[in-house]
Amino acid sequence: MLCFPNCKINIGLFITNKREDGYHDLETVFFSIPWKDVLEIIPTKSESKMVLSGKEVLGDTQNNLVWKAYELLQKDFSEKITSLQIFLHKVIPMGAGLGGGSSDGAFMLLLLNDFFQLQLSKECLAKYALKLGSDCPFFIYNTPQFAIGRGEKMEAVNIDLSAYSIQLVCADVHVSTSNAFQLITPKPASFNLSEIEQLPIEKWREHIKNDFEEPVFKQHPVLKEIKEMLYKAGAIYASMSGSGATVFAIFPKGKKAQFDLSVPFDSHFVE
């Protein structure tokens, strides 16, 4: 069985509080983007294994969220879930603020649920997904969500960007999320993102910010350069996604920017 885990962007990202457990409270809107990996499972009589291809994936297979998702459900449903050959082809860049790894893990839960007919509800799958990572539950629902807490507390918001084009530009730079958090001073959100439906997109630039941009742009000026180029090319709204290294822009339908950057980059365009 085959599926295609997609990525997400953050429309706004406010870091509001440092928690006693070491995590941060945030407020954001998750929005799905059809830039996709490829995930396949095939039953096998031999021992389960996972094969990776495409873009480089750092770390051991045992720590990959796809494998962890398999182990998580196999532990609770060992009588149903058999040995598998797992194939993951990476298209979404790693460390890009796009949630590609989280999506892979969440889609693995969905895939196992369908293939082995576990009949788990989305609410139940979201609880499993939270064990994998804070933003994994979003991909179980995969519709626009206003998120708070660590990103796991969500409510649906009505955002339709089908009348626009979206361009994503991911520079080949390494952004340390933990370091970015250390450089931020939490503060109350400057805009209530749960009310984004009432704010015309033409006014997003004035009100919707990503708190990571200031510290990350200082470390990686090329990301600031990309954002400025997107606005010069006519973007209605542009922002970094997550803690980087992707900057996305919303354009009038059919428009996009052309780039001549000093660093390698990936680009994805959604019409």
JOPEDA-V997368 format. One record per helix or strand of 2 or more residues. SS is the DSSP state (@ for helix, = for strand). FROM is the first residue (numbers start at 0). LEN is the number of residues. If there is no record, write none. Layout:
ss;from;len
SS;FROM;LEN
SS;FROM;LEN
//
This chain:
ss;from;len
=;1;2
=;5;13
=;23;13
=;37;6
=;48;6
@;60;3
@;64;12
=;83;7
@;99;16
@;121;11
@;135;6
=;144;4
=;152;4
=;163;8
@;176;6
@;192;6
@;200;7
@;211;8
@;220;12
=;236;4
=;245;7
=;264;6
//
